[in-house]
């Protein structure tokens, strides 16, 4: 996957991932940060992605975003202590 393909892919997926993160975090800024964190995790494994439109890849991306949102939520709670 070249950089243009990746950018197009990110633009296509970002809205749905942000919607999930926003519902989980109830905060637009935290949701944006969580999605950014998820894409950073994905970049680290980009060589392992064969087909960006496969069900497996979509599941991985969704889980990465969900897990990043959970991490943000936990961090928010920890910082309030």
N, C-alpha and C positions, 0 to 999 in steps of 0.2 A: 504494500500500500504506500503510495507516495503522499507527500504533504497535502497536495490539492484534494486527493480522495479523502484523506483524513479530515481535513477542514470541512468538506461537504458533509461527511458523515456526522461530525460533531454538530454542525448546524441543524441537521435533520433530527438528531436525537435529543439535543439539549432541551427543547420545550417540554417533552414528555417526562424527562428525568427531573427537570426542575419542578414540575407539577407534583411529582411523587415526593420529592424532598420538601417542598413547601407544605404539603399536607402533613408530613411527619413532624416538621420543625415549627410550623406556624410563624415563620419569619423569612422574608424574601432574601435578606442578605446571607443568612445562614444557609438557606437552600442553594443560593448561587455558589457559596464556598464549598458546600458538600458536593455539588456537581463538578466543580473544578477539581476537587480532590479525587473524585471518581475517575475523571479523565486522565489525571496524572498517574493513577494506578494502572489504567488501561494502557497508557503509553509505554509503561514499563514491560508490558506483555504483548505489545503490538506484533512482534515477530511470530507469535504463536497463533495469531488470528488468521485463518485461511480465507474464510468467506465472511465478509462483514455483514451480509444480509441473512446469515443462517440463524436458525432458532437458537442454537447453542450460544452464538455470539450475543444475540439480543438478551438472552437470559443472563449471561455473564455481565453485560453492561448494566442491566437492571439491578442485579445483585450488588455490583460495585457501587452504584448510586445509593441504593438502600443502606448498605453497610457504611458508606461515608456519612449519610444522614444520621445514622445511629451513633457513629463516633462523635459527630458534632453535638448531638443531644447529650451524650455522656459528658463531653467536655464542658458543656454549658452548666450542667448540674454540678460537676466537680468544682468549677470556678465560683459557684455561688456559696460554697461551704465557707 
